């Protein structure tokens, strides 16, 4: 399956799950900020992607937000620490963290969850099948 094939399937999935127009689903579109996804939508998206790609997506593997909840080693003063960044890189090797590292504010973590992130994640999953 090519990257384009994966993107097309992801686009269709997000259009259906979030009731957005196809021109809104671009690689850089943020799930929450641009496409209006809410917490419950993330579960639906994962479920739909599992069916669409015939893969298992373990809880928190694609969208690991809980690593920042309650662990002082990962977050300090509203920013993700160096230890937190290392954990994020470990849990999300498919994510491009370059921009986030420049300003690792906790409130910007959700900006990492883009259409491109999903495509990269699925490339790694589909490649292992």
OpenMM code with the backbone's topology and positions (N, CA, C; nanometers):
from openmm import Vec3, app, unit

residues = "UNK UNK UNK UNK UNK UNK UNK UNK UNK UNK UNK UNK UNK UNK UNK UNK UNK UNK UNK UNK UNK UNK UNK UNK UNK UNK UNK UNK UNK UNK UNK UNK UNK UNK UNK UNK UNK UNK UNK UNK UNK UNK UNK UNK UNK UNK UNK UNK UNK UNK UNK UNK UNK UNK UNK UNK UNK UNK UNK UNK UNK UNK UNK UNK UNK UNK UNK UNK UNK UNK UNK UNK UNK UNK UNK UNK UNK UNK UNK UNK UNK UNK UNK UNK UNK UNK UNK UNK UNK UNK UNK UNK UNK UNK UNK UNK UNK UNK UNK UNK UNK UNK UNK UNK UNK UNK UNK UNK UNK UNK UNK UNK UNK UNK UNK UNK UNK UNK UNK UNK UNK UNK UNK UNK UNK UNK UNK UNK UNK".split()
positions = [
    Vec3(0.0846, -0.1178, 0.0000),
    Vec3(0.0000, 0.0000, 0.0000),
    Vec3(0.0893, 0.1244, 0.0000),
    Vec3(0.0627, 0.2167, -0.0893),
    Vec3(0.1440, 0.3376, -0.0992),
    Vec3(0.1005, 0.4405, 0.0041),
    Vec3(0.1842, 0.5389, 0.0241),
    Vec3(0.1531, 0.6499, 0.1159),
    Vec3(0.0244, 0.7198, 0.0702),
    Vec3(0.0109, 0.7353, -0.0599),
    Vec3(-0.1091, 0.7993, -0.1162),
    Vec3(-0.2344, 0.7177, -0.0844),
    Vec3(-0.2245, 0.5851, -0.0957),
    Vec3(-0.3374, 0.4974, -0.0622),
    Vec3(-0.3765, 0.5131, 0.0847),
    Vec3(-0.2739, 0.5171, 0.1694),
    Vec3(-0.3000, 0.5329, 0.3132),
    Vec3(-0.3666, 0.6665, 0.3391),
    Vec3(-0.3127, 0.7742, 0.2802),
    Vec3(-0.3712, 0.9069, 0.2995),
    Vec3(-0.5170, 0.9091, 0.2529),
    Vec3(-0.5460, 0.8512, 0.1387),
    Vec3(-0.6833, 0.8500, 0.0871),
    Vec3(-0.7789, 0.7800, 0.1828),
    Vec3(-0.7356, 0.6671, 0.2380),
    Vec3(-0.8202, 0.5943, 0.3328),
    Vec3(-0.8374, 0.6721, 0.4631),
    Vec3(-0.7297, 0.7341, 0.5098),
    Vec3(-0.7370, 0.8156, 0.6313),
    Vec3(-0.8309, 0.9330, 0.6077),
    Vec3(-0.8184, 0.9965, 0.4928),
    Vec3(-0.9045, 1.1104, 0.4593),
    Vec3(-1.0520, 1.0686, 0.4631),
    Vec3(-1.0843, 0.9580, 0.3982),
    Vec3(-1.2231, 0.9102, 0.3968),
    Vec3(-1.2719, 0.8798, 0.5378),
    Vec3(-1.1871, 0.8180, 0.6170),
    Vec3(-1.2226, 0.7844, 0.7545),
    Vec3(-1.2527, 0.9096, 0.8353),
    Vec3(-1.1681, 1.0108, 0.8232),
    Vec3(-1.1880, 1.1340, 0.8996),
    Vec3(-1.3098, 1.2126, 0.8516),
    Vec3(-1.3347, 1.2115, 0.7225),
    Vec3(-1.4533, 1.2789, 0.6692),
    Vec3(-1.5787, 1.2172, 0.7296),
    Vec3(-1.5836, 1.0842, 0.7330),
    Vec3(-1.6996, 1.0147, 0.7885),
    Vec3(-1.7096, 1.0330, 0.9394),
    Vec3(-1.5993, 1.0186, 1.0104),
    Vec3(-1.6003, 1.0234, 1.1564),
    Vec3(-1.6289, 1.1637, 1.2101),
    Vec3(-1.5790, 1.2654, 1.1417),
    Vec3(-1.5891, 1.4020, 1.1930),
    Vec3(-1.6884, 1.4894, 1.1162),
    Vec3(-1.7491, 1.4336, 1.0131),
    Vec3(-1.8441, 1.5096, 0.9296),
    Vec3(-1.7831, 1.6409, 0.8812),
    Vec3(-1.6648, 1.6307, 0.8217),
    Vec3(-1.5975, 1.7484, 0.7663),
    Vec3(-1.5912, 1.7356, 0.6151),
    Vec3(-1.5638, 1.8473, 0.5489),
    Vec3(-1.5490, 1.8467, 0.4037),
    Vec3(-1.4138, 1.7880, 0.3656),
    Vec3(-1.4068, 1.7257, 0.2477),
    Vec3(-1.2824, 1.6609, 0.2067),
    Vec3(-1.1665, 1.7582, 0.1926),
    Vec3(-1.1935, 1.8853, 0.1566),
    Vec3(-1.0845, 1.9813, 0.1411),
    Vec3(-1.0257, 2.0249, 0.2751),
    Vec3(-1.0932, 1.9938, 0.3848),
    Vec3(-1.0414, 2.0263, 0.5183),
    Vec3(-0.9356, 1.9247, 0.5636),
    Vec3(-0.9423, 1.8053, 0.5101),
    Vec3(-0.8531, 1.6976, 0.5537),
    Vec3(-0.7248, 1.7012, 0.4708),
    Vec3(-0.6316, 1.7820, 0.5184),
    Vec3(-0.5003, 1.7953, 0.4559),
    Vec3(-0.3964, 1.7302, 0.5482),
    Vec3(-0.2780, 1.7025, 0.4985),
    Vec3(-0.1768, 1.6413, 0.5856),
    Vec3(-0.1485, 1.7202, 0.7137),
    Vec3(-0.1517, 1.8526, 0.7054),
    Vec3(-0.1175, 1.9345, 0.8225),
    Vec3(-0.2369, 1.9663, 0.9120),
    Vec3(-0.3556, 1.9243, 0.8733),
    Vec3(-0.4751, 1.9536, 0.9535),
    Vec3(-0.4639, 1.8877, 1.0910),
    Vec3(-0.4884, 1.9690, 1.1951),
    Vec3(-0.4877, 1.9185, 1.3324),
    Vec3(-0.6263, 1.8624, 1.3637),
    Vec3(-0.6285, 1.7463, 1.4258),
    Vec3(-0.7569, 1.6808, 1.4508),
    Vec3(-0.8493, 1.7674, 1.5361),
    Vec3(-0.7981, 1.8243, 1.6441),
    Vec3(-0.8820, 1.9072, 1.7306),
    Vec3(-0.8946, 2.0494, 1.6755),
    Vec3(-0.7814, 2.1144, 1.6545),
    Vec3(-0.7804, 2.2552, 1.6169),
    Vec3(-0.8424, 2.2863, 1.4825),
    Vec3(-0.8240, 2.1990, 1.3840),
    Vec3(-0.8735, 2.2262, 1.2489),
    Vec3(-0.9977, 2.1460, 1.2111),
    Vec3(-1.0066, 2.0233, 1.2619),
    Vec3(-1.1180, 1.9363, 1.2212),
    Vec3(-1.2244, 1.9210, 1.3299),
    Vec3(-1.2014, 1.9832, 1.4450),
    Vec3(-1.3030, 1.9856, 1.5501),
    Vec3(-1.3234, 1.8548, 1.6247),
    Vec3(-1.2248, 1.7663, 1.6232),
    Vec3(-1.2382, 1.6385, 1.6934),
    Vec3(-1.2438, 1.6608, 1.8442),
    Vec3(-1.3266, 1.5818, 1.9097),
    Vec3(-1.3359, 1.5827, 2.0554),
    Vec3(-1.2851, 1.4487, 2.1067),
    Vec3(-1.2689, 1.4385, 2.2363),
    Vec3(-1.2123, 1.3163, 2.2960),
    Vec3(-1.2814, 1.1900, 2.2478),
    Vec3(-1.4129, 1.1890, 2.2458),
    Vec3(-1.4875, 1.0705, 2.2033),
    Vec3(-1.4600, 1.0376, 2.0566),
    Vec3(-1.4328, 1.1398, 1.9764),
    Vec3(-1.4034, 1.1183, 1.8346),
    Vec3(-1.2751, 1.0379, 1.8149),
    Vec3(-1.1795, 1.0547, 1.9051),
    Vec3(-1.0532, 0.9818, 1.8917),
    Vec3(-1.0770, 0.8318, 1.9015),
    Vec3(-1.1660, 0.7906, 1.9891),
    Vec3(-1.1998, 0.6481, 2.0000),
    Vec3(-1.2645, 0.5984, 1.8718),
    Vec3(-1.3560, 0.6770, 1.8193),
    Vec3(-1.4248, 0.6408, 1.6949),
    Vec3(-1.3253, 0.6325, 1.5788),
    Vec3(-1.2347, 0.7284, 1.5719),
    Vec3(-1.1342, 0.7302, 1.4644),
    Vec3(-1.0479, 0.6049, 1.4719),
    Vec3(-1.0018, 0.5702, 1.5913),
    Vec3(-0.9185, 0.4503, 1.6076),
    Vec3(-0.9959, 0.3263, 1.5636),
    Vec3(-1.1215, 0.3155, 1.6073),
    Vec3(-1.2043, 0.2012, 1.5693),
    Vec3(-1.2183, 0.1913, 1.4178),
    Vec3(-1.2475, 0.3025, 1.3540),
    Vec3(-1.2646, 0.3043, 1.2081),
    Vec3(-1.1343, 0.2713, 1.1347),
    Vec3(-1.0222, 0.3234, 1.1855),
    Vec3(-0.8927, 0.2948, 1.1225),
    Vec3(-0.8578, 0.1465, 1.1352),
    Vec3(-0.8887, 0.0876, 1.2496),
    Vec3(-0.8630, -0.0552, 1.2681),
    Vec3(-0.9390, -0.1369, 1.1637),
    Vec3(-1.0640, -0.1020, 1.1421),
    Vec3(-1.1447, -0.1733, 1.0429),
    Vec3(-1.0943, -0.1461, 0.9012),
    Vec3(-1.0669, -0.0210, 0.8716),
    Vec3(-1.0251, 0.0197, 0.7374),
    Vec3(-0.8924, -0.0449, 0.6952),
    Vec3(-0.7990, -0.0552, 0.7906),
    Vec3(-0.6651, -0.1048, 0.7584),
    Vec3(-0.6388, -0.2468, 0.8094),
    Vec3(-0.7379, -0.3049, 0.8755),
    Vec3(-0.7239, -0.4405, 0.9303),
    Vec3(-0.5985, -0.4513, 1.0183),
    Vec3(-0.5875, -0.3568, 1.1131),
    Vec3(-0.4779, -0.3559, 1.2093),
    Vec3(-0.5358, -0.3375, 1.3491),
    Vec3(-0.4581, -0.3732, 1.4487),
    Vec3(-0.4954, -0.3495, 1.5871),
    Vec3(-0.4176, -0.2281, 1.6349),
    Vec3(-0.4874, -0.1304, 1.6906),
    Vec3(-0.4237, -0.0096, 1.7421),
    Vec3(-0.4440, -0.0104, 1.8935),
    Vec3(-0.3419, -0.0500, 1.9685),
    Vec3(-0.3551, -0.0550, 2.1142),
    Vec3(-0.3905, 0.0814, 2.1730),
    Vec3(-0.4655, 0.0781, 2.2808),
    Vec3(-0.5081, 0.2012, 2.3488),
    Vec3(-0.3865, 0.2901, 2.3762),
    Vec3(-0.3997, 0.4162, 2.3450),
    Vec3(-0.2977, 0.5186, 2.3687),
    Vec3(-0.1741, 0.5069, 2.2792),
    Vec3(-0.1691, 0.4120, 2.1875),
    Vec3(-0.0507, 0.4013, 2.1020),
    Vec3(-0.0478, 0.5112, 1.9963),
    Vec3(-0.1607, 0.5388, 1.9359),
    Vec3(-0.1667, 0.6415, 1.8324),
    Vec3(-0.1758, 0.7816, 1.8935),
    Vec3(-0.2556, 0.7953, 1.9990),
    Vec3(-0.2759, 0.9254, 2.0641),
    Vec3(-0.2422, 0.9142, 2.2131),
    Vec3(-0.1134, 0.9089, 2.2502),
    Vec3(-0.0755, 0.8880, 2.3903),
    Vec3(-0.0756, 1.0158, 2.4745),
    Vec3(-0.1922, 1.0589, 2.5159),
    Vec3(-0.2016, 1.1814, 2.5953),
    Vec3(-0.1761, 1.1586, 2.7431),
    Vec3(-0.2051, 1.0416, 2.7942),
    Vec3(-0.2001, 1.0193, 2.9383),
    Vec3(-0.0586, 1.0227, 2.9961),
    Vec3(0.0439, 1.0151, 2.9119),
    Vec3(0.1795, 1.0191, 2.9673),
    Vec3(0.2068, 1.1527, 3.0354),
    Vec3(0.1286, 1.2544, 3.0062),
    Vec3(0.1512, 1.3864, 3.0643),
    Vec3(0.0619, 1.4156, 3.1844),
    Vec3(-0.0166, 1.3201, 3.2245),
    Vec3(-0.1098, 1.3431, 3.3347),
    Vec3(-0.0521, 1.2897, 3.4649),
    Vec3(-0.0110, 1.3807, 3.5503),
    Vec3(0.0296, 1.3435, 3.6850),
    Vec3(0.1743, 1.3023, 3.7049),
    Vec3(0.2592, 1.3057, 3.6053),
    Vec3(0.3980, 1.2674, 3.6235),
    Vec3(0.4865, 1.3918, 3.6164),
    Vec3(0.5387, 1.4328, 3.7321),
    Vec3(0.6202, 1.5545, 3.7406),
    Vec3(0.7493, 1.5446, 3.6596),
    Vec3(0.7955, 1.4230, 3.6310),
    Vec3(0.9170, 1.4071, 3.5503),
    Vec3(0.8915, 1.4452, 3.4051),
    Vec3(0.7664, 1.4349, 3.3610),
    Vec3(0.7323, 1.4612, 3.2218),
    Vec3(0.6872, 1.6050, 3.1965),
    Vec3(0.6302, 1.6681, 3.2989),
    Vec3(0.5772, 1.8041, 3.2826),
    Vec3(0.6166, 1.8888, 3.4027),
    Vec3(0.6620, 2.0103, 3.3750),
    Vec3(0.6960, 2.1038, 3.4818),
    Vec3(0.6655, 2.2449, 3.4338),
    Vec3(0.5929, 2.3185, 3.5144),
    Vec3(0.5605, 2.4568, 3.4789),
    Vec3(0.4829, 2.4699, 3.3493),
    Vec3(0.3992, 2.3705, 3.3197),
    Vec3(0.3177, 2.3749, 3.1988),
    Vec3(0.3924, 2.3393, 3.0715),
    Vec3(0.5169, 2.2927, 3.0877),
    Vec3(0.5961, 2.2538, 2.9704),
    Vec3(0.6401, 2.1082, 2.9832),
    Vec3(0.6536, 2.0436, 2.8687),
    Vec3(0.7027, 1.9069, 2.8657),
    Vec3(0.8533, 1.9125, 2.8880),
    Vec3(0.9012, 1.8356, 2.9851),
    Vec3(1.0436, 1.8352, 3.0198),
    Vec3(1.1234, 1.7538, 2.9178),
    Vec3(1.2541, 1.7569, 2.9328),
    Vec3(1.3408, 1.6769, 2.8456),
    Vec3(1.3088, 1.5288, 2.8608),
    Vec3(1.2805, 1.4865, 2.9837),
    Vec3(1.2422, 1.3470, 3.0078),
    Vec3(1.1093, 1.3170, 2.9389),
    Vec3(1.0160, 1.4114, 2.9462),
    Vec3(0.8862, 1.3958, 2.8798),
    Vec3(0.9005, 1.3891, 2.7289),
    Vec3(0.9895, 1.4718, 2.6738),
    Vec3(1.0142, 1.4685, 2.5294),
    Vec3(1.0740, 1.3353, 2.4870),
    Vec3(1.1652, 1.2834, 2.5678),
    Vec3(1.2261, 1.1539, 2.5371),
    Vec3(1.1186, 1.0443, 2.5396),
    Vec3(1.0271, 1.0509, 2.6360),
    Vec3(0.9187, 0.9532, 2.6444),
    Vec3(0.8252, 0.9669, 2.5245),
    Vec3(0.7981, 1.0899, 2.4852),
    Vec3(0.7126, 1.1146, 2.3690),
    Vec3(0.7776, 1.0568, 2.2427),
    Vec3(0.9057, 1.0784, 2.2262),
    Vec3(0.9775, 1.0218, 2.1108),
    Vec3(0.9734, 0.8697, 2.1122),
    Vec3(0.9842, 0.8125, 2.2311),
    Vec3(0.9812, 0.6666, 2.2451),
    Vec3(0.8435, 0.6112, 2.2093),
    Vec3(0.7388, 0.6783, 2.2589),
    Vec3(0.6031, 0.6294, 2.2350),
    Vec3(0.5492, 0.6670, 2.0978),
    Vec3(0.6047, 0.7710, 2.0380),
    Vec3(0.5557, 0.8180, 1.9082),
    Vec3(0.6715, 0.8348, 1.8096),
    Vec3(0.7399, 0.7265, 1.7734),
    Vec3(0.8539, 0.7392, 1.6818),
    Vec3(0.8132, 0.7876, 1.5427),
    Vec3(0.6867, 0.7810, 1.5113),
    Vec3(0.6339, 0.8234, 1.3818),
    Vec3(0.5990, 0.9725, 1.3795),
    Vec3(0.6110, 1.0407, 1.4946),
    Vec3(0.5745, 1.1828, 1.5036),
    Vec3(0.6935, 1.2721, 1.4709),
    Vec3(0.6651, 1.3853, 1.4083),
    Vec3(0.7668, 1.4866, 1.3815),
    Vec3(0.7585, 1.5874, 1.4964),
    Vec3(0.8539, 1.5802, 1.5871),
    Vec3(0.8513, 1.6642, 1.7066),
    Vec3(0.9373, 1.7894, 1.6959),
    Vec3(0.9956, 1.8143, 1.5802),
    Vec3(1.0900, 1.9253, 1.5631),
    Vec3(1.0314, 2.0596, 1.6083),
    Vec3(0.9136, 2.0959, 1.5596),
    Vec3(0.8524, 2.2241, 1.5968),
    Vec3(0.8089, 2.2244, 1.7426),
    Vec3(0.7546, 2.1135, 1.7875),
    Vec3(0.7069, 2.1051, 1.9257),
    Vec3(0.8222, 2.1235, 2.0246),
    Vec3(0.9381, 2.0713, 1.9929),
    Vec3(1.0542, 2.0831, 2.0823),
    Vec3(1.0967, 2.2283, 2.1029),
    Vec3(1.0695, 2.3136, 2.0054),
    Vec3(1.1052, 2.4554, 2.0170),
    Vec3(1.0209, 2.5260, 2.1229),
    Vec3(0.8975, 2.4803, 2.1421),
    Vec3(0.8065, 2.5381, 2.2414),
    Vec3(0.7185, 2.4249, 2.2958),
    Vec3(0.7742, 2.3424, 2.3852),
    Vec3(0.7039, 2.2218, 2.4310),
    Vec3(0.5999, 2.2472, 2.5404),
    Vec3(0.5123, 2.3447, 2.5169),
    Vec3(0.4058, 2.3707, 2.6137),
    Vec3(0.3044, 2.2568, 2.6110),
    Vec3(0.2596, 2.2202, 2.7277),
    Vec3(0.1648, 2.1103, 2.7409),
    Vec3(0.0380, 2.1356, 2.6597),
    Vec3(-0.0058, 2.2602, 2.6544),
    Vec3(-0.1276, 2.2912, 2.5799),
    Vec3(-0.1103, 2.2798, 2.4283),
    Vec3(0.0125, 2.2569, 2.3834),
    Vec3(0.0372, 2.2404, 2.2398),
    Vec3(0.0514, 2.0938, 2.1983),
    Vec3(0.0450, 2.0023, 2.2948),
    Vec3(0.0590, 1.8596, 2.2638),
    Vec3(-0.0466, 1.8171, 2.1624),
    Vec3(-0.1691, 1.8662, 2.1788),
    Vec3(-0.2758, 1.8246, 2.0866),
    Vec3(-0.2490, 1.8685, 1.9427),
    Vec3(-0.1614, 1.9679, 1.9233),
    Vec3(-0.1262, 2.0101, 1.7876),
    Vec3(-0.0428, 1.9044, 1.7142),
    Vec3(0.0134, 1.8100, 1.7891),
    Vec3(0.0901, 1.7017, 1.7274),
    Vec3(-0.0008, 1.6045, 1.6532),
    Vec3(-0.1265, 1.5980, 1.6942),
    Vec3(-0.2197, 1.5009, 1.6384),
    Vec3(-0.2789, 1.5539, 1.5082),
    Vec3(-0.2050, 1.5281, 1.4008),
    Vec3(-0.2431, 1.5750, 1.2678),
    Vec3(-0.2774, 1.4563, 1.1779),
    Vec3(-0.3295, 1.4873, 1.0619),
    Vec3(-0.3578, 1.3839, 0.9629),
    Vec3(-0.2271, 1.3144, 0.9239),
    Vec3(-0.1209, 1.3910, 0.9064),
    Vec3(0.0100, 1.3354, 0.8705),
    Vec3(0.0588, 1.2369, 0.9758),
    Vec3(0.0361, 1.2675, 1.1031),
    Vec3(0.0756, 1.1768, 1.2102),
    Vec3(0.0057, 1.0420, 1.1942),
    Vec3(-0.1222, 1.0438, 1.1624),
    Vec3(-0.1969, 0.9199, 1.1430),
    Vec3(-0.1408, 0.8422, 1.0242),
    Vec3(-0.1118, 0.9127, 0.9158),
    Vec3(-0.0574, 0.8476, 0.7959),
    Vec3(0.0770, 0.7816, 0.8286),
    Vec3(0.1645, 0.8534, 0.8965),
    Vec3(0.2955, 0.7966, 0.9329),
    Vec3(0.2797, 0.6757, 1.0243),
    Vec3(0.1910, 0.6878, 1.1207),
    Vec3(0.1660, 0.5764, 1.2125),
    Vec3(0.1201, 0.4532, 1.1345),
    Vec3(0.0246, 0.4737, 1.0460),
    Vec3(-0.0292, 0.3602, 0.9697),
    Vec3(0.0727, 0.3034, 0.8725),
    Vec3(0.1601, 0.3870, 0.8188),
    Vec3(0.2688, 0.3360, 0.7355),
    Vec3(0.3533, 0.2367, 0.8152),
    Vec3(0.3810, 0.2698, 0.9407),
    Vec3(0.4616, 0.1800, 1.0228),
    Vec3(0.3843, 0.0529, 1.0575),
    Vec3(0.2544, 0.0626, 1.0779),
    Vec3(0.1730, -0.0552, 1.1121),
    Vec3(0.1508, -0.1448, 0.9895),
    Vec3(0.1166, -0.0849, 0.8769),
    Vec3(0.0884, -0.1612, 0.7566),
    Vec3(0.2153, -0.2279, 0.7056),
    Vec3(0.3289, -0.1596, 0.7228),
    Vec3(0.4566, -0.2153, 0.6800),
    Vec3(0.4970, -0.3395, 0.7576),
    Vec3(0.4462, -0.3521, 0.8810),
    Vec3(0.4795, -0.4664, 0.9664),
    Vec3(0.3891, -0.5859, 0.9432),
    Vec3(0.2788, -0.5641, 0.8715),
    Vec3(0.1826, -0.6737, 0.8486),
    Vec3(0.2391, -0.7812, 0.7593),
] * unit.nanometer
topology = app.Topology()
chain = topology.addChain("A")
for resn in residues:
    res = topology.addResidue(resn, chain)
    for name in ("N", "CA", "C"):
        topology.addAtom(name, app.Element.getBySymbol(name[0]), res)
